[in-house]
Amino acid sequence: LDVLASWMDGNGLGDGPIADVERLAEGRPELALFLEVLAAEVSERDYGVVLEYELQKADGVRAPSETTALLTGLKAPNVRQVFRRSRKKMVRRIDADPGLEVLRGFWFLASSD
């Protein structure tokens, strides 16, 4: 979770919704594992982009890639590409490691975006 803290600090999000995800992970082992594996599979930037994009979707934002793009300084197509590539990396990692089977039903891995 050091990657998350670093990304939040560097992007002024230390008290925002991504920080809320980190706090939630303290009491939810599956979420903590998910964040740990995500951080290991993607760059620090992509880690923050993925979390922000998922938070925007969860909030019901009609164009989550557009909003995430504004918040991260990327373009919307790049946000969607980061999301897809990150998801594929996570799926491959879980397929290769039976110890991560608990993550298979995670919303992020079931996404079709």
N, C-alpha and C positions, 0 to 999 in steps of 0.2 A: 504493500500500500504506500510505500515511499514514493513510487512513481506518481501516484494520484496526488499526494500532498505536494510534490514538486510541481506538477502541472497546474494545480490549483493556485499555488503561490505565484507562479510565473504568469498566470493569466488572470490574476485578481479574483479567483473564485473560491478563496479560502473559506468564505462563509456562505457560499451559494448552494444550489441544489446538489452539485457533485459532492460537496462536503457532507451533505445529508446522507448520500449513498455510503460514504465511508463510515459514518456513524452507525448506520443500519447494519453494516457488515460486521461490526463488533459483536453483535448479538445474533447474527445469522451465519453459521458456518458455511452454508452452501454459497451465499453471496460473497463471503470472504474468499472462498476457494475460486469462485468465478473471477473475481477481480484479480486475484493472484495469477491465475492462468492467463487472463487477458493481458496483464502487464508483461508477462513473460513472452507472449506471442507477437505483440505489436510494439511499435515505437511509442515513445512517451506522448508525442503529439496525437497519434492515432487513438491511443487509449482515451485521452480526453474528448476527442471528437466522437468516438463511439458512445461514450457515456452521455455526452450532451445530446446527441441525436436520439438515443433511447429515451432520455428524459423528456425531450420535446414530444416524441411520439406518445409517451405515457400521459403527458399533459393534454393530449388531444389537439395539438397544433396541426393545422391543416397542411402546412408545408414545412415539416420538420427539418428537411435538408436546407431550405432557405434560411430558416431561423438559426440553425447551427452554423451555417456559412457566415452569417453576420457576426455571430459570437466568436468564431474562431479565425476569421480572416481568410477562409477558403471560399471557393465557389461551390454552389449546390451540387453540381455533378461530381466534384471531388469528394464531398461529404458522403454521397451515396457510394462512391467507389471505395472509400476508406471503410465504410460499414460492411460492404459485401466482402472485401478481401479479409477483413478482420474476422468476420463470421466464418469464412472458409477455413482460415487458419485454426480457429477454435474447434471447428468440427473435426478437422484432421487430427488435432492433438488429442481430442477425446476418443476418437476412433483408435488411436495408437496406444492409449493408456487406460486400461480397464479400471484403474483406481479413480478415474474421473467420471465414471459412468453416472454418478449422482447428478452431474451437470447436464446430462442429455436432454432432460425436459425443460431446461431453462428457456425462458421466453426468447432470449436473444438467438439461441440456436435453432429455434423453431420458426423464426421469422422467414418470410418469403421475399423480403425486399432485397 
